[in-house]
Structures are given as structure tokens and as C-alpha cells.
Amino acid sequence: MTFSMPVLRIAFAALIAFGLDRLSKIILVQKLALASVQQIPAWPPYLNFVMAWNKGVNFGFLNGFDARWLLVALSIIASVALTVWARNKPGWMLTLASGAVVGGALGNAYDRVAYGAVADYINMSCCGIHNPYSFNVADVFIFGGVMFLVIGLEAGKKHGK
């Protein structure tokens, strides 16, 4: 079985995103016991590690509804669909961005399977505004990957691709 270069790029980016997400959770949630201590000041008030178990989606939406397995299935389906879509895309941007989204989605799916909820812990506030929400490294890869997908698709439109 041979894989095309775009599929290898997607897999590489997904592995990096998934690995960095897992590493950050192992260090913060387990080794530094954030799950027990609940909060570790890093650079107050701008950056703190605040433990939040998210059973829902962004900003705790659907947090009261047990959608664990539905959200795991959606993560896997979206990851496969995005990989299939991006596997024939030329260049680096769309394939690496797709891989970032896939790795982030699978990182959060892993949490749902292992813990029953996504481990969110990065809390950022600024300028007198307290942000009550936390996020994680997987969320950063998902958000950044989607941004670069949009940028790449727009650039492709301008160049007639």
C-alpha cells in the first residue's frame, strides 16, 4: 500500500498535533496534578492553567447533555471526511491545515474515550476582563487549522484553482 505525498503530510501534521496535545495533558493534568489542584498560575492574569472537564463542545455548549459517544463519532467522521477531501489537494497549506484539524479532533476524541470529557486547562484573560473558559492544545490546532484552510481556499480562488 502506498500513500500519496498529501496524505503523508496530513498524517504528519495530525500526528504532531495529537502528540503535542497528549504531551501537554500528560504534563499538566497528570504530572503537575492540575486535575487535583484545579489551578496553576503561569503568568497572571494573562495565562493560567485552570482545569475544566468539558463534556460538551466549545465554551461548554451541550455540557449538560451526555453526547460523549456522539461527539467521538463526529470527530472520527469529520477527520476521515477532511482527510478524503484534502488527499488530492496540491501544495502544503491545505494538507498541513487539514492534518492540524484532524490531530486536534482526534486528541479531543481521545479525551472523551479515556476520561469521559475533554480536558481543558489553558485560561487566558486580559485587560481587566476575566475569561471564565479554558481550552487546550487540540483546540488551538483545530482553530489554527481551520483558519489556514480558509486562507488556503481563498488564495486558491484568487489563483483560479
N, C-alpha and C positions, 0 to 999 in steps of 0.2 A: 504494500500500500504506500503510495507516495502522496505527499501533501504539497500543495502549491505554496509559493512564497507568501501570498497574502494570508493564507490560513496559518502558516508558521508565525507570521507577525502578530496575528490575532492571539494565537496561543501564547506567545512570548509575553505580550502585554498583559494578558489575562493572568498568567502565572505570576508576574511581578506584582500586579495589583492585589491578587489574592494573597500572595506571600507577605507583602508589607502589611496588609490588613491583619492577617493572623498573627504576625510577629508583634505588631503594636498591641493587640489584645492580650497576647501571652504576657508581654512585659507589664502592661498597665493593669489589666484586670486580675491577672493571676499572680505574677511575681511581686508587684507593688501592692497587691491586695485591695485594689480600688473597689472591688465588689463589696468588701467589708468596711473599709474606711469611708466610702462614698464620695470623698472629695480630696483632691491633692492640688494645692495651689502651685501653679507653674510660673506664671507671670501676671499676677493680679493687677488690674481687673481684666486685662486683655485675654489671657489664656489660663484656663483652669481645667483640670480633669474632674468631671462630675459624672458619677455613674448614673446611667439611666437604662433600664431594660425596656426596649420598645417592642411591644407585641404587634403594633400596627405598622403604618407606613410613615412618610415624612411628618415631622412635628407631632407624632403621636396620633395622627388621624387613624381611626379604626382601632385604637389601643384597647378599647373595652370589648371588642369583638374578637373571638378566637378564630383568627384567619391564618394560623400558623402554616398548615399544610397547603392551603390555597396559595399563600404568598411564596412558599418554597416552590410549588409547581409553576407559578407565574415567573419566578426568577429563572428557572431552568428553561421554560418555554421561550422566554424573551432572549435568553443567552443563545439558545440554538438558532432562533429566528434571526438574530442580529449577525451571528456567525455566517449563516447561509447567505444572508443579504450581502455581507461585506466580503465574502470569499473571492469575488471576482472584481473587486474594486482596485483600480490602479493606484500606485503611489503608497505613501506611508501614512498620511494623516488619517484617512478613514479606517484603515485596518488597525492602527495602534489605538485610535479613539474607541473603536468597537471593542477591542481587547480590554481596554480600561473599564468600560461599562460592564462587560462580561465578568471580568475578575471581581469587580465591586459587587455585582449582583450575586455572584456565587459565594463571596465572602459573607454577605448578609444572610444568604440561604443556609450556609454552614452554621451560623449562629442560631438560626431558628431550629435547625435539626438538633444541634448539640445542647442548647440552653433553653429552647422554647421561646426565645425572644432575641432581638438584635442588641448586642452590647454597644451602646453609645456612650461616649465619655469625653469628647472634646467640646468644651464650652468656651465661647468667645463673646466678650462684651466690650463695649467701648463708649466713651464719651458720656458717661452717666446713665447709659441705657443698659439695664440688666437683661441679658438674653436668658430665658428660662430653659432653652432647649440645648440638647447635646447632639453630636453627630459622631461619626467615626471615619477612619481612613477609607473604608469601602465607599462611603457616601461621597468623599472627595473625588475618588476615581470615577464614580458614576456621574457626578455633576460635571467634572472636567471633561470626561469622555463625551458626554452629550454636547457640551459647548463646542468641542473640536469637531464633532460630527456636523453640527450646524454650520460652522465656519467652512469646513471642507466641502459640504454640499453647496453652499453659496458660492464658494470660489469656483467649483465645477460648473455651476450655471453661467458664471461670467465668462468662462473659457469654452463654453459650448459642449461640456462633457456630460 
